Structures are given as C-alpha cells and as structure tokens.
C-alpha cells in the first residue's frame, strides 16, 4: 500500500519529468499549473490524505448570467468524464474535483488525470464563457471596437459581437461545440 509521502514523491517526479510548474502549499498539498490554449493556465491542487489524493482544479468563476444553463451543461458532461467531475463551491465558482486511491498514483494514471484536467478545463472554457458571460463578452467587444483596440483574443466569440444574431435577444445562442 502506498503512503501519502511516496504518492507525493511520485507526483513530484512526474511533474519534474513533464516540466510542469508547481509549489508546495502545505506538507500534504501541492499546487500545479497546468498550461492550456483557450484557458491559458489551470491551477490544480493535489491534497494527500492517508489513503487518497484529492484533486481540485479551478475552472471558472461564478457565471454572471444563465446559471442554470451553465450548471445543466456541466452536469450533462459529468456523465461522460473520467476521474474528475465538475463541482461548485459556496460562491458558485466552478471546479473539477476527483479523489483517487494513493495506489493509483502511477505515471499512466497521472497522465490521464492531467489530460482530463486539460480537456475539461481548457476544452470547455470558451463554451462556459459563452453560456455564462455573453453580456460581458459583448460589452468588451463593443468597448474594444469603439476604442480602436484589438479584438484578437476575443476572436472565438466574434459570432457574439452582434447581439441581433440570436433569435432570442436575452438568451445567447447555443455555444459552439469544440468537442
């Protein structure tokens, strides 16, 4: 049976081998920066207990609007996910959460866990922004356009720039599905 110290040691070796930035939060917890493309980074914590390691990764803050649509979208995806599930905290901020036996902390399983964090946080990021922050995205687009500022980092949301595109003015169009 693996103990928390050897499980943590194995995680640290994996992180060094894959050149992932991390820091010790406490004697039992490590915070890891997982790089992404749409969401530039996702911070994940690995908290080691006596028999399990708990993984928590921040995905996105509480949606500004359409909370129920966002939470429904997350719950529908939970059925298909490996090892992690979307969850919310008392503020409504969205996380990925999972608990794994210490014996499961192998290179292959860590590869699957980090792949899942990347897919579920980074891969879903634009869809979550579209569902929960469409008004803010439109406002930002308009402000940048009026100010003559670039909109390059909003390119994924160009279809939202014209609020008249949606059939229902108070409801965003269905998010584009990348996966």
C-alpha positions as CSV (number, residue, x, y, z in Angstrom):
1,X,0.0,0.0,0.0
2,X,1.3,3.5,-1.0
3,X,1.5,6.1,1.8
4,X,1.0,9.8,1.3
5,X,4.7,10.6,1.2
6,X,5.5,8.1,-1.5
7,X,2.4,9.2,-3.5
8,X,3.5,12.8,-3.2
9,X,7.1,11.9,-4.2
10,X,5.8,10.1,-7.3
11,X,3.7,13.1,-8.3
12,X,6.7,15.4,-7.9
13,X,8.9,13.1,-10.1
14,X,6.1,13.2,-12.7
15,X,5.9,17.0,-12.6
16,X,9.6,17.4,-13.0
17,X,9.7,14.9,-15.9
18,X,6.9,16.8,-17.6
19,X,8.3,20.2,-16.8
20,X,5.1,21.4,-15.0
21,X,5.4,24.3,-12.6
22,X,4.3,23.5,-9.0
23,X,4.7,24.7,-5.5
24,X,4.2,23.2,-2.0
25,X,1.1,24.7,-0.4
26,X,1.5,22.6,2.8
27,X,3.1,19.4,3.9
28,X,0.2,17.5,2.3
29,X,-0.8,19.7,-0.7
30,X,0.9,20.6,-4.0
31,X,-0.5,23.3,-6.4
32,X,0.3,22.6,-10.1
33,X,0.0,25.0,-13.0
34,X,-1.5,23.1,-16.0
35,X,-0.9,25.0,-19.3
36,X,-3.7,25.4,-21.8
37,X,-4.7,27.1,-25.0
38,X,-8.1,28.7,-24.5
39,X,-7.7,29.0,-20.7
40,X,-4.1,29.9,-20.5
41,X,-3.5,28.1,-17.2
42,X,-5.5,26.0,-14.8
43,X,-4.3,25.7,-11.2
44,X,-4.9,22.2,-9.7
45,X,-4.2,21.2,-6.1
46,X,-3.3,17.7,-5.1
47,X,-4.1,17.1,-1.4
48,X,-2.7,13.8,0.0
49,X,-4.6,12.0,2.8
50,X,-3.9,8.7,4.4
51,X,-5.3,6.6,1.7
52,X,-6.4,9.0,-1.1
53,X,-5.3,12.1,-3.1
54,X,-8.0,14.7,-3.7
55,X,-7.6,16.8,-6.9
56,X,-9.3,20.2,-7.2
57,X,-8.8,22.4,-10.3
58,X,-10.3,25.9,-10.7
59,X,-12.2,26.2,-14.0
60,X,-14.1,29.5,-14.0
61,X,-15.7,31.9,-11.6
62,X,-19.5,32.0,-10.9
63,X,-21.3,32.8,-14.1
64,X,-22.7,36.3,-14.5
65,X,-25.9,35.0,-16.2
66,X,-27.6,31.8,-17.2
67,X,-26.5,29.9,-14.1
68,X,-29.0,27.1,-14.6
69,X,-27.9,26.6,-18.2
70,X,-24.3,26.6,-17.2
71,X,-24.9,24.1,-14.4
72,X,-27.0,21.9,-16.6
73,X,-24.3,21.9,-19.2
74,X,-21.7,20.8,-16.6
75,X,-23.9,18.1,-15.2
76,X,-24.6,16.6,-18.6
77,X,-20.9,16.3,-19.2
78,X,-20.2,14.8,-15.8
79,X,-21.8,11.5,-17.0
80,X,-19.0,11.1,-19.7
81,X,-16.0,12.3,-17.7
82,X,-13.0,10.2,-16.5
83,X,-11.9,10.5,-12.9
84,X,-13.0,14.1,-12.3
85,X,-16.4,15.8,-12.2
86,X,-17.5,19.4,-12.3
87,X,-18.5,20.9,-8.9
88,X,-19.2,24.3,-7.5
89,X,-18.2,25.9,-4.2
90,X,-20.4,28.1,-2.0
91,X,-19.8,31.1,-4.3
92,X,-20.9,29.2,-7.4
93,X,-17.3,29.1,-8.8
94,X,-16.7,26.0,-10.9
95,X,-14.1,23.4,-10.2
96,X,-13.0,20.0,-11.3
97,X,-12.9,17.6,-8.4
98,X,-11.7,14.0,-8.0
99,X,-10.5,11.6,-5.4
100,X,-8.1,8.8,-6.3
101,X,-6.6,6.0,-4.2
102,X,-2.9,6.6,-3.4
103,X,-2.1,3.3,-5.1
104,X,-3.4,4.8,-8.3
105,X,-0.7,7.4,-8.4
106,X,1.3,5.9,-11.3
107,X,2.7,7.7,-14.4
108,X,-0.1,6.3,-16.5
109,X,-2.8,7.5,-14.1
110,X,-1.2,10.9,-13.6
111,X,-1.1,11.2,-17.4
112,X,-4.8,10.5,-17.6
113,X,-5.6,12.9,-14.7
114,X,-3.6,15.8,-16.2
115,X,-5.1,15.0,-19.6
116,X,-8.6,15.2,-18.1
117,X,-7.8,18.5,-16.4
118,X,-6.7,19.9,-19.7
119,X,-9.7,18.6,-21.6
120,X,-12.3,19.5,-19.1
121,X,-11.0,22.9,-18.0
122,X,-9.3,24.2,-21.2
123,X,-11.5,22.4,-23.7
124,X,-14.8,23.6,-22.1
125,X,-13.6,27.1,-21.4
126,X,-15.0,29.0,-24.4
127,X,-18.3,27.2,-24.1
128,X,-18.6,28.1,-20.5
129,X,-17.7,31.7,-21.2
130,X,-20.4,31.8,-23.9
131,X,-23.1,30.4,-21.7
132,X,-22.3,32.3,-18.5
133,X,-20.8,35.6,-19.7
134,X,-22.3,36.5,-23.1
135,X,-23.3,40.1,-22.0
136,X,-19.8,40.8,-20.7
137,X,-18.2,39.4,-23.9
138,X,-20.4,41.6,-26.0
139,X,-19.7,44.7,-23.8
140,X,-15.9,44.0,-24.0
141,X,-16.2,43.6,-27.8
142,X,-18.0,46.9,-28.2
143,X,-15.7,48.7,-25.9
144,X,-12.6,47.5,-27.7
145,X,-14.1,48.2,-31.1
146,X,-15.1,51.8,-30.1
147,X,-11.6,52.4,-28.5
148,X,-9.8,51.0,-31.6
149,X,-8.3,48.2,-29.6
150,X,-7.5,44.8,-31.0
151,X,-10.1,42.0,-30.5
152,X,-7.7,39.2,-31.3
153,X,-8.2,37.4,-28.0
154,X,-12.0,37.6,-28.5
155,X,-11.9,36.0,-31.9
156,X,-13.5,32.8,-30.7
157,X,-16.5,35.0,-29.8
158,X,-16.9,37.0,-33.0
159,X,-20.3,35.4,-33.6
160,X,-21.5,37.1,-30.4
161,X,-20.4,40.6,-31.4
162,X,-23.7,41.4,-33.0
163,X,-26.4,40.8,-30.3
164,X,-29.1,40.7,-33.1
165,X,-27.6,37.4,-34.3
166,X,-29.5,35.5,-31.6
167,X,-33.2,34.5,-32.2
168,X,-33.9,35.5,-28.5
169,X,-32.3,38.8,-27.5
170,X,-32.0,37.9,-23.8
171,X,-30.7,34.4,-24.4
172,X,-27.3,33.6,-26.0
173,X,-27.1,31.3,-29.0
174,X,-26.0,27.8,-28.2
175,X,-22.2,27.7,-27.6
176,X,-20.0,26.4,-30.4
177,X,-19.0,22.9,-29.5
178,X,-15.3,22.2,-30.0
179,X,-15.6,18.7,-28.6
